[in-house]
Amino acid sequence: MKFIDKNLTNELVKDAQQRLFKAKDYNSDQIVRDDIRKIYNGCCAYCESSFEEGAYFQIEHFYPKGLKKYKLLSKDIRNLHYSCQRCNNLKGTKNQEILSPNWFLYNGNWVLTRKEKISQEIYYVGHMLYSRNTSDGSVDRGRNTIELFNLNNDNIKIRNNRSFLVESRLRTLNNVYNQLKCIKNLLYNYDILPCEINESIEILFNQVIYAVQPNAHYSTMIIQNYGDIIIKLLRIYVQIKK
């Protein structure tokens, strides 16, 4: 899971909400669906998978539309998330004591999650997710989120199986690792970069930098594992090019 900036001043968010007010239901306006897809950069709000890894996508209600007390939130953009089918099915009507990628209700009022909040509760070590919670007696929202969406595939029952998700994260992590390894080897072997080597490094850097962009699936994983290394190598590259 990663933070999604869904501030109500965002033009896409405003457009989606205005259309939702006029729509028959949350799912009847294709432009609303497109707006939500763009807001979430085409990645699942919960597992960060792209379209290819997560089966087809759905509009998910954080506060379930099937529960009477949340009926009025069925067309509220703050309650609608972009979700892969598997995450949507696993979540069902559950919403208590898990993390929200942006808006959540507190004492009946909407509150926008701080950007740092999710990374303070849940983090990657390699391609696996862990909770940061160390307080006895407190609600461990990070662990609850990991378990509910089976993000580490600890529950291997057929209905819950997420082996493809975990394998996809591992492939992505290894690809970036190999790209960074190549960049490091090239940088450390040349005091002055020949044109062909310089071009190769720039191609590799473009691939690595794409992997940390919001529209790249598992970008949170890459940032948490390799963010410092990427910055260090970029600084070395800039210095050598001078």
C-alpha positions as CSV (number, residue, x, y, z in Angstrom):
1,M,0.0,0.0,0.0
2,K,1.1,3.5,-0.7
3,F,-0.2,7.0,0.0
4,I,-2.4,8.4,-2.8
5,D,-2.7,12.2,-3.0
6,K,-6.5,12.6,-3.2
7,N,-6.8,16.2,-1.9
8,L,-10.1,17.7,-2.8
9,T,-8.3,20.6,-4.5
10,N,-7.0,18.1,-7.1
11,E,-8.7,18.8,-10.4
12,L,-9.3,15.1,-11.2
13,V,-10.8,14.6,-7.7
14,K,-13.1,17.6,-8.1
15,D,-14.2,16.5,-11.6
16,A,-15.0,12.9,-10.3
17,Q,-17.0,14.2,-7.4
18,Q,-19.0,16.6,-9.5
19,R,-19.9,13.8,-11.9
20,L,-20.7,11.4,-9.1
21,F,-23.3,13.9,-7.8
22,K,-25.1,13.7,-11.1
23,A,-24.6,10.0,-11.8
24,K,-27.2,7.3,-11.1
25,D,-24.6,5.4,-9.1
26,Y,-20.8,5.3,-8.6
27,N,-20.3,2.9,-11.5
28,S,-22.4,4.4,-14.2
29,D,-20.1,7.1,-15.5
30,Q,-17.0,5.9,-17.4
31,I,-15.3,9.2,-17.0
32,V,-15.5,8.9,-13.3
33,R,-13.8,5.5,-13.5
34,D,-11.1,7.0,-15.7
35,D,-10.6,9.9,-13.3
36,I,-10.2,7.4,-10.4
37,R,-7.8,5.3,-12.4
38,K,-5.7,8.4,-13.1
39,I,-5.8,9.5,-9.5
40,Y,-4.4,6.1,-8.5
41,N,-1.9,6.1,-11.4
42,G,-3.4,2.8,-12.6
43,C,-2.2,0.9,-9.6
44,C,-4.3,-1.0,-6.9
45,A,-4.7,1.1,-3.8
46,Y,-3.9,-1.8,-1.6
47,C,-1.4,-4.1,-3.3
48,E,0.1,-1.6,-5.7
49,S,-0.2,-4.1,-8.6
50,S,-0.6,-2.8,-12.1
51,F,-3.5,-3.9,-14.4
52,E,-1.5,-6.9,-15.7
53,E,-0.7,-8.3,-12.2
54,G,-4.0,-7.7,-10.5
55,A,-6.6,-9.0,-13.0
56,Y,-9.3,-6.4,-14.0
57,F,-9.8,-3.4,-11.7
58,Q,-12.9,-2.3,-9.8
59,I,-14.1,0.7,-7.9
60,E,-13.8,-0.3,-4.2
61,H,-15.7,1.3,-1.3
62,F,-13.5,1.6,1.8
63,Y,-16.6,2.0,3.9
64,P,-18.8,-0.8,2.4
65,K,-21.8,0.5,0.3
66,G,-23.7,-2.6,1.4
67,L,-23.9,-1.5,5.0
68,K,-26.8,0.8,5.7
69,K,-24.8,3.3,7.8
70,Y,-22.5,3.9,4.9
71,K,-25.1,4.1,2.2
72,L,-24.7,7.9,1.8
73,L,-21.0,7.4,1.1
74,S,-21.5,5.2,-2.0
75,K,-20.9,8.2,-4.3
76,D,-18.4,10.1,-2.2
77,I,-15.1,10.3,-4.0
78,R,-13.3,10.1,-0.6
79,N,-14.7,6.7,-0.1
80,L,-13.9,5.3,-3.6
81,H,-10.6,3.5,-4.3
82,Y,-9.1,1.9,-7.4
83,S,-8.7,-1.8,-6.6
84,C,-7.7,-5.0,-8.2
85,Q,-10.4,-7.7,-8.1
86,R,-8.5,-9.9,-5.6
87,C,-8.0,-7.1,-3.1
88,N,-11.6,-6.0,-3.4
89,N,-12.8,-9.6,-2.9
90,L,-10.5,-10.1,0.1
91,K,-11.6,-6.9,1.8
92,G,-15.3,-7.6,1.4
93,T,-17.2,-5.5,4.0
94,K,-14.2,-5.2,6.3
95,N,-12.7,-1.7,6.9
96,Q,-12.1,-1.4,10.6
97,E,-8.5,-1.2,11.9
98,I,-6.7,-1.3,8.6
99,L,-4.9,1.5,6.7
100,S,-6.6,3.7,4.2
101,P,-4.5,5.1,1.3
102,N,-6.0,8.5,1.8
103,W,-9.3,9.5,3.4
104,F,-10.7,7.9,6.6
105,L,-13.5,8.7,9.1
106,Y,-12.6,9.9,12.6
107,N,-15.5,10.6,15.0
108,G,-17.8,10.9,12.0
109,N,-15.6,13.4,10.1
110,W,-13.4,12.8,7.1
111,V,-9.6,13.1,7.7
112,L,-7.0,13.1,5.0
113,T,-4.2,10.6,5.8
114,R,-0.7,12.2,6.2
115,K,1.7,11.2,3.5
116,E,4.1,9.8,6.1
117,K,1.4,7.8,7.9
118,I,1.4,4.7,5.8
119,S,5.2,4.4,5.7
120,Q,5.2,4.8,9.5
121,E,3.0,1.8,9.9
122,I,4.0,-0.6,7.1
123,Y,7.3,-1.1,5.3
124,Y,9.2,-3.3,2.9
125,V,12.3,-5.4,3.6
126,G,13.2,-6.7,0.2
127,H,9.9,-7.7,-1.5
128,M,8.1,-8.6,1.8
129,L,6.0,-6.3,3.9
130,Y,6.1,-5.8,7.7
131,S,4.4,-3.7,10.3
132,R,6.3,-1.1,12.3
133,N,4.0,-1.2,15.2
134,T,5.9,-1.8,18.5
135,S,3.3,-0.4,21.0
136,D,1.7,-3.0,23.3
137,G,-2.1,-2.8,23.3
138,S,-2.4,-0.5,20.3
139,V,-4.2,-1.4,17.1
140,D,-1.7,-2.8,14.6
141,R,-3.2,-1.4,11.4
142,G,-0.1,-2.3,9.4
143,R,-0.3,-6.0,10.3
144,N,-4.0,-6.1,9.9
145,T,-3.7,-4.6,6.4
146,I,-1.0,-7.1,5.4
147,E,-3.1,-10.0,6.7
148,L,-6.4,-8.9,5.2
149,F,-5.1,-8.5,1.7
150,N,-2.7,-11.4,2.1
151,L,0.1,-9.2,0.8
152,N,2.9,-11.6,1.7
153,N,0.9,-14.7,0.6
154,D,1.0,-16.2,4.1
155,N,-2.4,-17.7,3.5
156,I,-2.0,-20.1,0.6
157,K,-5.6,-21.2,0.2
158,I,-6.7,-21.0,-3.4
159,R,-9.2,-18.2,-2.9
160,N,-6.6,-16.1,-1.1
161,N,-3.5,-17.1,-3.0
162,R,-1.3,-14.2,-4.0
163,S,1.8,-16.0,-5.2
164,F,1.8,-14.1,-8.5
165,L,1.8,-10.8,-6.6
166,V,4.7,-11.7,-4.4
167,E,6.7,-13.1,-7.4
168,S,5.9,-10.0,-9.4
169,R,7.3,-7.8,-6.6
170,L,10.4,-9.9,-6.4
171,R,11.0,-9.7,-10.2
172,T,10.6,-5.9,-10.1
173,L,13.0,-5.6,-7.1
174,N,15.6,-7.8,-8.9
175,N,15.3,-5.9,-12.1
176,V,16.1,-2.6,-10.4
177,Y,18.9,-4.2,-8.3
178,N,20.6,-5.5,-11.5
179,Q,20.2,-2.0,-13.2
180,L,21.8,-0.3,-10.2
181,K,24.5,-2.9,-10.1
182,C,25.4,-2.2,-13.7
183,I,25.3,1.6,-13.1
184,K,27.6,1.2,-10.1
185,N,30.1,-0.9,-12.0
186,L,30.2,1.5,-14.9
187,L,30.6,4.6,-12.7
188,Y,33.3,3.0,-10.6
189,N,35.4,1.9,-13.6
190,Y,35.6,5.2,-15.4
191,D,37.0,8.6,-14.3
192,I,35.8,10.0,-17.6
193,L,32.8,8.5,-19.3
194,P,33.1,7.6,-23.0
195,C,30.0,8.5,-25.1
196,E,28.8,5.0,-25.4
197,I,29.2,4.3,-21.7
198,N,27.5,7.6,-20.8
199,E,24.5,6.6,-23.1
200,S,24.3,3.2,-21.4
201,I,24.2,4.8,-17.9
202,E,21.5,7.2,-18.9
203,I,19.3,4.5,-20.3
204,L,19.7,2.5,-17.1
205,F,19.0,5.6,-14.9
206,N,15.9,6.3,-16.9
207,Q,14.6,2.8,-16.2
208,V,15.5,3.1,-12.5
209,I,13.9,6.6,-12.1
210,Y,10.7,5.3,-13.8
211,A,10.5,2.6,-11.2
212,V,10.1,5.2,-8.4
213,Q,7.5,7.3,-10.1
214,P,3.9,7.2,-8.8
215,N,2.6,5.4,-11.9
216,A,5.0,2.5,-11.5
217,H,3.7,-0.4,-9.6
218,Y,5.5,-1.3,-6.4
219,S,7.3,2.1,-6.5
220,T,7.0,2.3,-2.7
221,M,9.0,-0.9,-2.5
222,I,11.7,0.4,-4.7
223,I,12.0,3.7,-2.8
224,Q,12.2,2.0,0.6
225,N,14.8,-0.5,-0.6
226,Y,16.9,1.5,-3.0
227,G,16.0,5.2,-2.6
228,D,19.3,6.2,-0.9
229,I,21.4,4.2,-3.3
230,I,19.7,5.8,-6.3
231,I,20.4,9.3,-5.0
232,K,24.0,8.4,-4.2
233,L,24.7,7.0,-7.7
234,L,23.0,10.0,-9.3
235,R,25.3,12.3,-7.4
236,I,28.4,10.4,-8.5
237,Y,27.2,10.4,-12.1
238,V,26.6,14.2,-12.0
239,Q,30.1,14.7,-10.5
240,I,31.8,12.6,-13.1
241,K,30.0,14.3,-16.0
242,K,31.2,17.8,-14.9
